[in-house]
């Protein structure tokens, strides 16, 4: 007799239980990930996860699958971000992802969530097929990079520039003008601000105005954002930012979700010693 599966939201599920399920689901993933309960709590802040709008599949009181849902606005539209979908091996092949989204849909509509967003590794054909069957469509292609190692060369800037850390992220006003393309959900300032205390920010200023910056998780080495104001490019400011970021915490640096159409940024990263390691698709589902 098949085990009965029930579906319920996750606000009453302990982080220890959720972390255990997460680790079982991702133990043999293409990019293996393991989280402690404390690290899962950090992920909840960073991805703006609302456990009341997240769902689990339960068998005999045990969580065997989940969808973590982040909430916010994406391009001005109320959005549910898939911050993680997993099913433990013994319960795969039962269409649990489809069923979990079926149970989430009335919650999304009640909360006036108008679209769902996610990223999926571009070689994960099973997941891509499942998401397309639900209604997701590809919107962007992302490249992810890791640093090959070794300290980058230091660049001496002229005296008109000041290099410093920023501890109040509200000082980063207008940095959208520094971007070549919009960051992915995981790299947005809204999530970085929600997880303030996790990230370090290195800046270059001129006459009191920030003209270049980078944001990094010092523990993981992941660079979430960087940019140079268009009026100050080709003056070694970007290289100086990366030299500064290297000094902040873990030197094993990585950058995820660079828009593949942004060839200028890709070329810059390669000059800084980064190499491609995996690609992702951004996918969106307009909820009717």
Secondary structure, 3 states (H helix, E strand, C coil): CCCCEEEEECCCCCHHHHHHHHHHHHCCCCCCCCCCHHHHHHHHHHCCECHHHCEEEEECCEEEEEEEEEEEEECCEEEEEEEEEEECHHHCCCCHHHHHHHHHHHHHHHCCCCEEEEEEECCCHHHHHHHHHHCCEEEEEEEEEEECCCCCCCCCCCCCEEEEEECCHHHCCCHHHHCCCCCCHHHCHHHHHHCCCCEEEEEEEECCEEEEEEEEECCCCEEEEEEECHHHCCCCHHHHHHHHHHCCCCCCCEEEEEECCCHHHHHHHHHCCEEEEEEEEEEEEECC
